[in-house]
Amino acid sequence: MQEYLSQKTPFERALILAGAIWAFAKVIETLSFENDTCNYTLYHKRKLVYHGVAYEDRLDARLCEHQLSGKIFDDCVYDYARPRHKALKIERNRIKKDRPKYNIQHNI
């Protein structure tokens, strides 16, 4: 490794170091936050009607809550689990972009 770096220019060495630091930070971030929240989207007759987030182990219960509250849907698509703060940001951006029928929050 030392020989490899000695053949690089100072700029290239700085880029390699920056890349290594970035990769290390991503690994720490992944290990620091629990991937427990998934984003989901509800559809009715193939039309998007709701974006939401739920803890992965509560997704079925959350869908039942939507049915009991009167939301009409016939399909649900959900993503893989990720840290809650990231899932909430994704939800907010999707609502602003798509403006689904049943989303009131962030739909202004």
PALUM-932432 format. One record per atom (N, C-alpha, C): residue number from 1; residue in one letter; atom name; x, y, z. Coordinates in Angstrom, 3 decimals. Atoms other than C-alpha are relative to their C-alpha. Example, Ala and Ser with C-alpha at 12.3 -4.5 7.8 and 13.67 -1.06 7.14 Angstrom:
2
k_r_a_px_py_pz
1_A_N_0.890_-1.190_0.000
1_A_CA_12.300_-4.500_7.800
1_A_C_0.900_1.200_0.000
2_S_N_-0.820_-1.190_-0.060
2_S_CA_13.670_-1.060_7.140
2_S_C_-0.770_1.090_0.730
//
This chain:
108
k_r_a_px_py_pz
1_M_N_0.825_-1.184_0.000
1_M_CA_0.000_0.000_0.000
1_M_C_0.873_1.254_0.000
2_Q_N_-0.903_-1.145_-0.091
2_Q_CA_2.815_2.370_0.904
2_Q_C_0.623_0.287_-1.361
3_E_N_-0.619_-0.172_1.322
3_E_CA_4.477_1.761_-2.476
3_E_C_-1.023_0.559_-0.990
4_Y_N_1.069_-0.471_0.885
4_Y_CA_1.170_2.312_-4.270
4_Y_C_-0.220_1.497_0.199
5_L_N_0.239_-1.418_-0.282
5_L_CA_0.616_5.673_-2.532
5_L_C_1.193_0.865_-0.381
6_S_N_-1.180_-0.798_0.325
6_S_CA_4.195_6.803_-3.129
6_S_C_0.075_0.309_-1.493
7_Q_N_0.003_-0.223_1.441
7_Q_CA_3.585_6.557_-6.889
7_Q_C_-1.053_1.037_-0.414
8_K_N_1.084_-0.945_0.297
8_K_CA_0.638_8.994_-6.676
8_K_C_0.442_1.428_0.273
9_T_N_-0.249_-1.419_-0.261
9_T_CA_0.681_12.771_-6.826
9_T_C_-0.654_0.366_1.330
10_P_N_0.636_-0.428_-1.260
10_P_CA_-0.200_14.694_-3.649
10_P_C_-1.524_0.153_-0.147
11_F_N_1.437_-0.148_0.230
11_F_CA_-3.608_15.492_-5.164
11_F_C_-0.698_-1.360_-0.012
12_E_N_0.581_1.338_0.062
12_E_CA_-4.294_11.815_-5.921
12_E_C_-0.029_-0.645_1.386
13_R_N_-0.028_0.536_-1.369
13_R_CA_-3.225_10.836_-2.388
13_R_C_-1.097_0.634_0.846
14_A_N_1.062_-0.689_-0.744
14_A_CA_-5.588_13.462_-0.968
14_A_C_-1.375_-0.551_-0.388
15_L_N_1.274_0.571_0.450
15_L_CA_-8.448_12.089_-3.090
15_L_C_-0.221_-1.399_0.570
16_I_N_0.102_1.359_-0.554
16_I_CA_-7.733_8.527_-1.967
16_I_C_-0.331_0.071_1.487
17_L_N_0.257_-0.158_-1.430
17_L_CA_-7.643_9.646_1.669
17_L_C_-1.426_0.485_0.253
18_A_N_1.371_-0.517_-0.156
18_A_CA_-10.890_11.616_1.291
18_A_C_-1.022_-1.107_-0.267
19_G_N_0.901_1.117_0.302
19_G_CA_-12.559_8.581_-0.292
19_G_C_-0.040_-1.020_1.126
20_A_N_-0.068_0.949_-1.111
20_A_CA_-11.393_6.339_2.533
20_A_C_-0.749_0.544_1.215
21_I_N_0.711_-0.611_-1.132
21_I_CA_-12.687_8.789_5.145
21_I_C_-1.504_-0.041_-0.232
22_W_N_1.428_0.037_0.335
22_W_CA_-16.063_9.024_3.356
22_W_C_-0.554_-1.421_0.195
23_A_N_0.459_1.390_-0.119
23_A_CA_-16.365_5.215_3.162
23_A_C_-0.081_-0.414_1.469
24_F_N_0.005_0.317_-1.431
24_F_CA_-15.473_4.867_6.852
24_F_C_-1.191_0.661_0.686
25_A_N_1.137_-0.716_-0.591
25_A_CA_-18.088_7.512_7.781
25_A_C_-1.312_-0.689_-0.357
26_K_N_1.224_0.707_0.416
26_K_CA_-20.758_5.626_5.781
26_K_C_-0.178_-1.296_0.785
27_V_N_0.074_1.242_-0.778
27_V_CA_-19.921_2.366_7.568
27_V_C_-0.436_0.312_1.433
28_I_N_0.373_-0.394_-1.367
28_I_CA_-20.168_4.094_10.965
28_I_C_-1.469_0.410_0.039
29_E_N_1.407_-0.426_0.050
29_E_CA_-23.487_5.706_9.967
29_E_C_-0.930_-1.203_-0.094
30_T_N_0.824_1.194_0.169
30_T_CA_-24.893_2.352_8.874
30_T_C_-0.082_-0.794_1.295
31_L_N_-0.023_0.757_-1.251
31_L_CA_-23.861_0.705_12.134
31_L_C_-0.652_0.775_1.149
32_S_N_0.511_-0.833_-1.092
32_S_CA_-25.053_3.640_14.274
32_S_C_-1.521_0.058_0.047
33_F_N_1.444_-0.144_0.060
33_F_CA_-28.666_3.775_13.121
33_F_C_-0.642_-1.340_-0.339
34_E_N_0.709_1.240_0.239
34_E_CA_-31.064_0.875_13.261
34_E_C_-0.910_0.146_-1.215
35_N_N_0.871_0.008_1.167
35_N_CA_-32.764_0.071_9.961
35_N_C_-1.312_-0.655_0.395
36_D_N_1.238_0.556_-0.545
36_D_CA_-36.264_-0.312_11.347
36_D_C_-1.267_0.597_-0.611
37_T_N_1.166_-0.703_0.534
37_T_CA_-38.560_1.938_9.275
37_T_C_-0.059_-0.162_-1.509
38_C_N_0.148_0.130_1.447
38_C_CA_-39.951_1.342_5.806
38_C_C_-0.994_1.036_-0.521
39_N_N_0.922_-0.887_0.701
39_N_CA_-41.631_3.689_3.370
39_N_C_-0.986_-0.878_-0.754
40_Y_N_0.982_0.750_0.770
40_Y_CA_-44.847_2.505_1.773
40_Y_C_-0.904_0.961_-0.760
41_T_N_0.890_-0.782_0.836
41_T_CA_-47.241_3.727_-0.879
41_T_C_-1.276_-0.807_-0.206
42_L_N_1.296_0.641_0.201
42_L_CA_-50.951_2.939_-1.107
42_L_C_-0.573_0.444_-1.341
43_Y_N_0.622_-0.266_1.293
43_Y_CA_-52.797_2.704_-4.422
43_Y_C_-1.457_-0.452_0.036
44_H_N_1.379_0.427_0.223
44_H_CA_-56.469_2.501_-5.392
44_H_C_-0.233_0.058_-1.502
45_K_N_0.178_0.128_1.453
45_K_CA_-57.205_1.273_-8.915
45_K_C_1.209_0.575_-0.743
46_R_N_-1.293_-0.376_0.578
46_R_CA_-53.515_1.851_-9.770
46_R_C_0.321_1.491_0.120
47_K_N_-0.277_-1.418_-0.210
47_K_CA_-53.713_5.507_-8.689
47_K_C_0.561_0.177_1.412
48_L_N_-0.645_-0.247_-1.286
48_L_CA_-51.401_6.642_-5.900
48_L_C_-0.933_0.835_0.882
49_V_N_0.879_-0.740_-0.910
49_V_CA_-53.449_7.743_-2.868
49_V_C_0.659_0.368_1.326
50_Y_N_-0.597_-0.287_-1.300
50_Y_CA_-51.020_7.806_0.100
50_Y_C_1.458_-0.449_0.044
51_H_N_-1.378_0.369_-0.342
51_H_CA_-47.335_7.828_1.088
51_H_C_0.087_-0.037_1.517
52_G_N_-0.147_0.073_-1.441
52_G_CA_-46.411_6.730_4.594
52_G_C_1.274_-0.694_0.418
53_V_N_-1.110_0.733_-0.604
53_V_CA_-43.787_5.324_6.930
53_V_C_-0.550_-0.798_1.171
54_A_N_0.382_0.822_-1.151
54_A_CA_-44.087_2.600_9.532
54_A_C_1.208_-0.812_0.434
55_Y_N_-1.017_0.942_-0.453
55_Y_CA_-41.820_0.567_11.716
55_Y_C_-0.260_-1.317_-0.707
56_E_N_0.111_1.208_0.819
56_E_CA_-41.123_-2.591_9.762
56_E_C_-0.894_-1.060_0.648
57_D_N_0.783_1.037_-0.670
57_D_CA_-42.679_-4.869_12.381
57_D_C_-1.462_0.417_0.242
58_R_N_1.369_-0.489_-0.196
58_R_CA_-45.868_-2.718_12.507
58_R_C_-0.719_0.302_-1.313
59_L_N_0.580_-0.375_1.288
59_L_CA_-46.577_-2.383_8.784
59_L_C_-1.420_-0.537_-0.170
60_D_N_1.348_0.572_0.141
60_D_CA_-49.570_-4.761_8.788
60_D_C_-1.005_0.722_0.892
61_A_N_0.889_-0.724_-0.915
61_A_CA_-51.072_-3.031_11.821
61_A_C_-0.298_1.394_-0.529
62_R_N_0.195_-1.350_0.545
62_R_CA_-50.555_0.365_10.162
62_R_C_-0.983_-0.018_-1.163
63_L_N_0.935_0.120_1.120
63_L_CA_-52.399_-0.785_7.035
63_L_C_-1.427_-0.210_0.510
64_C_N_1.333_0.191_-0.604
64_C_CA_-55.302_-1.971_9.197
64_C_C_-0.524_1.321_0.562
65_E_N_0.410_-1.307_-0.518
65_E_CA_-55.365_1.453_10.889
65_E_C_-0.506_0.897_-1.133
66_H_N_0.455_-0.799_1.152
66_H_CA_-55.665_3.087_7.463
66_H_C_-1.385_-0.441_-0.467
67_Q_N_1.321_0.503_0.409
67_Q_CA_-58.593_0.840_6.539
67_Q_C_-1.070_0.452_0.987
68_L_N_0.974_-0.396_-1.019
68_L_CA_-60.344_1.584_9.827
68_L_C_-0.288_1.507_-0.031
69_S_N_0.216_-1.453_0.056
69_S_CA_-59.876_5.331_9.285
69_S_C_-0.738_0.426_-1.268
70_G_N_0.791_-0.312_1.188
70_G_CA_-61.688_5.117_5.943
70_G_C_0.785_0.175_-1.284
71_K_N_-0.785_-0.102_1.230
71_K_CA_-58.817_5.216_3.479
71_K_C_-0.326_-1.207_-0.882
72_I_N_0.333_1.065_0.946
72_I_CA_-59.711_3.214_0.385
72_I_C_1.230_-0.274_-0.857
73_F_N_-1.154_0.405_0.801
73_F_CA_-56.847_1.299_-1.224
73_F_C_-0.082_-1.490_-0.269
74_D_N_0.018_1.417_0.352
74_D_CA_-56.305_-2.031_-2.920
74_D_C_1.391_-0.580_-0.245
75_D_N_-1.365_0.490_0.182
75_D_CA_-52.516_-2.268_-3.185
75_D_C_0.956_0.808_0.874
76_C_N_-1.019_-0.653_-0.816
76_C_CA_-49.488_-1.456_-1.050
76_C_C_1.373_-0.454_-0.497
77_V_N_-1.373_0.286_0.394
77_V_CA_-45.875_-1.224_-2.190
77_V_C_0.902_0.613_1.061
78_Y_N_-0.867_-0.528_-1.042
78_Y_CA_-43.127_-0.848_0.406
78_Y_C_1.464_-0.261_-0.325
79_D_N_-1.449_0.073_0.203
79_D_CA_-39.348_-0.329_0.441
79_D_C_0.633_-0.844_1.096
80_Y_N_-0.776_0.662_-1.049
80_Y_CA_-36.644_-2.041_2.448
80_Y_C_0.124_0.935_1.199
81_A_N_-0.117_-0.797_-1.224
81_A_CA_-36.102_-0.856_6.013
81_A_C_1.272_0.843_-0.025
82_R_N_-1.117_-0.942_-0.096
82_R_CA_-33.816_2.104_6.681
82_R_C_-0.128_0.753_1.309
83_P_N_0.125_-0.793_-1.227
83_P_CA_-33.078_4.456_9.594
83_P_C_-1.219_0.937_-0.081
84_R_N_1.249_-0.767_-0.021
84_R_CA_-36.198_6.365_10.666
84_R_C_0.164_1.409_-0.556
85_H_N_-0.164_-1.373_0.482
85_H_CA_-34.781_9.828_9.969
85_H_C_0.082_0.065_-1.522
86_K_N_-0.068_0.029_1.466
86_K_CA_-34.043_8.860_6.363
86_K_C_-1.371_-0.310_-0.604
87_A_N_1.332_0.351_0.499
87_A_CA_-37.478_7.269_5.876
87_A_C_-0.947_1.201_0.073
88_L_N_0.858_-1.178_-0.144
88_L_CA_-39.190_10.423_7.172
88_L_C_0.321_1.057_-1.056
89_K_N_-0.392_-0.959_1.032
89_K_CA_-37.210_12.603_4.770
89_K_C_-0.516_-0.450_-1.370
90_I_N_0.495_0.536_1.265
90_I_CA_-38.113_10.338_1.845
90_I_C_-1.509_0.188_-0.099
91_E_N_1.453_-0.165_-0.006
91_E_CA_-41.782_10.403_2.838
91_E_C_-0.371_1.458_-0.302
92_R_N_0.298_-1.421_0.186
92_R_CA_-41.821_14.210_3.031
92_R_C_0.225_0.418_-1.461
93_N_N_-0.304_-0.346_1.395
93_N_CA_-40.185_14.540_-0.405
93_N_C_-1.002_-0.622_-0.970
94_R_N_0.973_0.656_0.879
94_R_CA_-42.561_12.023_-1.997
94_R_C_-1.363_0.686_0.067
95_I_N_1.289_-0.675_-0.152
95_I_CA_-45.622_13.768_-0.580
95_I_C_0.015_1.341_-0.733
96_K_N_-0.099_-1.294_0.678
96_K_CA_-44.445_17.160_-1.828
96_K_C_-0.020_-0.168_-1.512
97_K_N_-0.078_0.234_1.440
97_K_CA_-43.752_15.708_-5.269
97_K_C_-1.323_-0.513_-0.571
98_D_N_1.165_0.685_0.561
98_D_CA_-46.865_13.528_-5.744
98_D_C_-1.348_0.550_0.466
99_R_N_1.224_-0.561_-0.571
99_R_CA_-49.467_15.292_-3.531
99_R_C_-1.170_-1.010_0.010
100_P_N_1.039_1.035_-0.026
100_P_CA_-51.495_12.111_-2.811
100_P_C_-1.283_0.471_0.691
101_K_N_1.350_-0.347_-0.487
101_K_CA_-55.205_12.289_-2.007
101_K_C_-0.111_0.006_1.508
102_Y_N_0.206_0.142_-1.446
102_Y_CA_-55.015_11.129_1.610
102_Y_C_1.090_0.656_0.858
103_N_N_-1.047_-0.671_-0.787
103_N_CA_-51.812_12.914_2.659
103_N_C_-0.375_1.461_0.186
104_I_N_0.287_-1.397_-0.304
104_I_CA_-52.564_16.179_4.408
104_I_C_1.289_0.688_0.406
105_Q_N_-1.276_-0.535_-0.467
105_Q_CA_-49.229_16.737_6.135
105_Q_C_0.979_0.078_-1.180
106_H_N_-0.999_-0.254_1.054
106_H_CA_-46.495_18.136_3.798
106_H_C_-0.637_0.175_-1.374
107_N_N_0.668_-0.040_1.298
107_N_CA_-49.099_18.416_1.035
107_N_C_-0.464_1.415_-0.333
108_I_N_0.387_-1.398_0.214
108_I_CA_-49.180_22.188_0.937
108_I_C_0.893_0.643_-1.032
//
